[in-house]
Amino acid sequence: MTRLRLMAVHAHPSDESGKGAASLAKYAAEGAEVLVVTCTGGERGTVLNPAHPRLDGPADMGAARARETERAVRVLGVRQCWLGYRDSGSSEPGDPLPADCFARADLTAATGRLARLIRHFRPHVVTTHDGEGAHPHPDHLMAHRVTAAAFTAAGDRTAHPGMGLPWQPLKLYYSHASHPARSTALHLALRGRGRTLPYTPLPDEPAHQPHLTTRVPCAEYFPRRDRALLAHASQVDPYGAWFAVPTTVQQEVWPTEDYTLARSLVPAELPEDDLFAGITTTGDTTPAAPAPHASTVALAAP
Ligand SMILES: [Zn+2]
């Protein structure tokens, strides 16, 4: 029986640990092949953990984040490769973006790169960032656009010739790491225990509550998600907002990671609790390609 395959496309290093990590760990532990594609190296990031030594410039930051990502995906039990772009840095809405950043990359070229990875790994399910929200990060928005385009292009034999044999994934999901319904539930649970969240549970602007079609129970993998987050030592403060809500409270109050099913080529009964619901691998007799690896699959930066 062919193993199920899941590809999670993220904009930056650490996104894989902060957004949907427990479900990736769960599917890997259950026998699926899971590949994280990280679109950028996060070179323009800053040290966000006050206890971490400073890093000098994009080269040091990129090297540190590559090491951190390697540790994190090992904790999650999944594989990872790079799309090969530079990130946009942390900008305010309306700020000009660096000319060489992912968010300003040519959409067709970026789609071709990801379509090549999809054709190589042959995922049944692809996940990526939500493209909505009040102020989505430009790199997250680009990852969203590129993934939606590559989902279709990878299966189109006329698109991106020379980038591998066509492969059509069956389901596309947008992941929601945090959303108002979850934040409110955690806030109320903490208040019931005489504690408060150290950050505002709801944004000032009208709350964007996504339409959740799919809630994956994965609470037993929250501790592993936490360890993967801590592997990103330059980015994650162990005493900061990521860990403001005790894991046991999260497990009790909101034991799922949540998604919106954006495209499906198989019948889907919604709501559902499994990203692979409706998918069988009968007829998919071709064995998976060898594991993509950064050194063999990632493409050079433009
Ligand atoms: Zn990010």
Residues whose N, C-alpha, C, O or C-beta is under 5 A from the ligand:
A	BS01	ZN	A11 H12 D15
